[in-house]
Amino acid sequence: MNRIGRREFMRWMAAGAGALAVSANRGFAAAAGAKKRNVLFIPVDDLRPELGCYGHPLVKSPNIDRLAAEGIQFMRTYCQQAICAASRSSLLTGCRPDTTTIYGLETPMRQAMPDVLSLPQHFRNNGYATIRLGKVYHHFGDDKAGWSEMPDKAGGAGYCVPQTVAEMNAKRAEGKAKGLTGRDLTRYCRGTASEAADVPDNAYNDGAITDAALAMLETHKDEPFFLAVGYHKPHLPFNCPKKYWDLYDRSTIALPDPTEPAGAPPLAFTNWGELRVYSDIPRGVARLDDAKTRELLHAYYACVSYIDAQIGRLLAKLDELGLRENTVVIVWGDHGWKLGEYGDWCKHTNFEYDTHVPMIVRAPGFAPGQKCVALTEFVDIYPTLAELCGLQIPAHLEGTSTVPLFRDPGRKWKRAAFSQYPRNKKGVGKVMGYSLRTERWRYTEWRVRDTGAVTDRELYDHTDGPFAKANLADKPEHAALVRELEAIMKAGWRGALPPAE
């Protein structure tokens, strides 16, 4: 796929000094004296489309389901990289990872892109109060230029079961005595992968974040605001109040298929990611047993319901304050997550489970209850929100406003959606897996970073859903299809753009 060099990107920024393209706002530009539209921006960490409105038979998410019924639900949205920092930086700058150069967790967005006009900064420059609560960027203090308010952490705890807290404190003291610091110490005193304390919602972090967000809505109700409320769950550890666990009967939870796709290259997979460091996860095993798998699934679903309740509180507050008709609401999960499929857990791959994400938008003036199956991407969020709120669309963006889909969800749209993930391949060195999703197929090329040479290919048929059964890239009967998808990859995201209206 086409790679935009950092030098080329910086030329764009310098030449334009933040120049803005003429916006195709199509009637959304605010008339003189008209009230600006607010934005309630809700990132949810590690949330895959595991929701009632996306067809899950068990997950209880009535508030998000209601939001979908009142807005537009994007059924086939994809993140640009399935890891927190890279995904969020891409979305909030409107640039793909090869432009941000952020592929891991270590680099804050402003360190990599000090001059880029970020999404919150664009709203702030246009007279909005821009407030960040919870996890929005991966790094808590990132993008100070984007926020008019960056409150301290809202409170609440990560763990609330007294015994677990005591055990973690003892391990921390023990780790310090051994000279451990930083990440090594954090991992040494890690608690269990899940818990269900019988406590109120705000005893845990996300409930406290909601309390702070409700107060912010009260404070800023009479001025235009861009309020970002970033929720941590259902990220590990899967901890939330017991009442949400009680919504589920664990015996009814189906187990995932642990079978790896036949013929998939080893570098396509991970080895459970961060799940391995929790105190109750067995060491050195290739598979979790059925009981532990069901326990983690139960915990994940409970955390989804916990976050759904917090989102319900935010939506109710908008109604109470009379802000519904002038506020754009967007809910998105920063990337997908494997819940035991292929015997694997967490994210960090190009598989469908890792890259497919929920995205729901409620915007005033559009027909409710729409489901859109067009291929969309996280880099599309920045131009979409700008257009919905009558702002100009910055020239540096590498996505497309989805507003035309609000009018006609079935219109012809992108030819493909693009994701990527880096690896180190033994004997080769650094490689990048570039992946594209078409209506039916997921095609991935693993390229040597220095030379661009392709070392491995993957091709999966997703006619029957997200589970990949076999890598078909080397099958003779698919040779012509591989050549066609290879051409789409070579043309890159510019070659896959939707036709003009």
Buried (B, 14 or more C-beta within 10 A) or exposed (E): BBBBEBEEBEEBBEEBEBEBEEBBBEEBEBEEEEEBBBBBBBBBBBBBBBBBBBEBEBBBBEBBBBBBBBBBBBBBBBBBBBBBBBBBBBBBBBBBBBBBBBBEEEBBBBEBBEEBBBBBBBBBBBEBBBBBBBBBBBBBEBBEBBBBBBBEEBBBBBBBBEEBBEBBEEBBEEBEEEEBEEEEBEBBBBBBBBBBBEBEBBBBBBBBBBBBBBBBBEEBBEEBBBBBBBBBBBBBBBBBBBBBBEBBEEEEBEEBEBEBBEBBBEBBBBEBBBBBBBBBBEEEEEEBEEEBBBBBBBBBBBBBBBBBBBBBBBBEBBEEBEBBEBBBBBBBBBBBBBBBBBBBBBBBBBBBBBBBBBBBBBBEEBEEEBEBBBBBBBBBBBBBBBBBBBBBBBBBBBBBBBBBBBEEBEEEBBBBBBBBBBBEBEEBEEBBBBBBBBEEBBBBBBBBBEEEEBBBBBBBBBEEEBBBBBBBBEEEEBEEBBEBBBEBBEBBBEBBBBEEE
